[in-house]
Amino acid sequence: MSNIPENVRYTETHEWVRKDEDNFVIGLTDHAQHEMGEIVMAELPEVGAEATKGDSMGGLEAVKTAEDFYAPLDGEVAAVNEELEANPALINEEPFAGGWLFKIKASDGSQFDGLLTAEEYKTHIGE
Amino acid sequence: MDKRTPLYDKHVALGATIQSFAGYLMPIKYGTIKKEHMAVRDSVGVFDLTHMGEFRVTGPDSTAFLDKLLTNDASVDNGKAYYSTMCYPDGGIVDDLIVYRIGDQEYLMVVNAANLDKDWAWVQSHLQGFNVNVSNESNETALVAIQGPRAQEVCSKLTDYDLDSIGYYEHTTGKFAGIDALIARTGYTGEDGFEIYMKYPDAETVWDAVVQSGEEFGIVPIGLAARDTLRLEVGYPLYGNDIDHSTTPIEAKLGWVVKLKTDKSFIAREVLEQQKAEKPGRYLVGMVVTGKGFPRHGTPLYSGDRKIGIVTSGSIAPALNQAVCLGYVERGFQKRGSELEAEVRGKRIPMKIVKIPFYTEGSRK
């Protein structure tokens, strides 16, 4: 069974979203990192890039597969996780902590409330 | 309905990620692919490869039949094995396979699981005129591979047979873990190792004995994902990725298994002879990624603005910590050291053509 913490929200494309002080932090869910296997490269967006809900923001390369990840909210990229450059396996090891991907400064914070709850995400992945 | 190998319950108990592959529910990985990969490079791993297909060829014309069907020379000594391609009349590859010569009039062909039905039909359609019998033993033959530098130490405890006397691509029939088996020093990893063929009901006995014998060497079960990275790291082609009906062995740099210097009239001989003389329009090459990125099967290759080829396999090479690819490039671009680019998500990634194998430290004897 995957770890699906209740203090974050989720997307159908397997991102988690957490409210930070000024921004929203985005990462890959435990379920998705497990499905992908060992991640060997994270291609992250540029800080300042425009984020449009549902658009691809970058890609993750695992040993056997590659997947894009998507903006869960509209806004602007406020930060990216520089640690992943040297250590992309953090996404596997600490998907909800040190393995975060990027932050968005949202233009409409209320979009967050429309994201999936832990319970809804659990149903979405069939657990 | 997918088939289960006789070791299916073992894989489930080990927590394997199981997926359908070539009609079988197969273990893709048990833990992490890199760890499985490195266990085989550094020590030893055990694989369930029961999905592979086995055809037994017997009868007075066995050698002549295989010499017609396969591009390599069937007249090896008893107890030897050989790798070969099997071609369509147009030179395209039906499959690549290993053939074990069991006796004067007996061979065992081991074919790719994904090609089993096609291969069986192909073999059947060429029987006429040959005094041979071919039986499909795929559904009763299990295959357990033990691969890695410590493989012989693991296996020597399980048989009275002197394994030193079995050279690379040689085999014997005898007792292994107390059951009747074909014991071969073959593999698909670039490491020393053995492949043990047995009847279905004996598979669990062999698996358990190997796991127990290998415990002191840290033996781990290896899934199909690491099998793929292991073979790619030593540049072995995979049917369906790097070779298929649209490629010939000459293009795939498998000319060494096309015996044009013999007088055997195998299927596609003339076409391959002509292609070799005129040189093919493209070649399979090995490439390392010198930039940042992971080109995969189907990724286009460019020299400047010109599309000159395509990637057929791509992954990280765990023992080298480097992204590597196999792919075809147009003749004229295949020179070692040549630089080219792959296009991934609209971005160009620099690549360089290098010698195969990528990994050269393997324990293969």
Interface residues (C-beta under 8 A of the other chain):
Chain A: G37 E38 V40 M41 E43 G59 E61 V63 K64 A66
Chain B: K29 T32 I33 K34 A225 D228 T229 K292 G293 F294 R296 S315 I316 P318 A323 R345
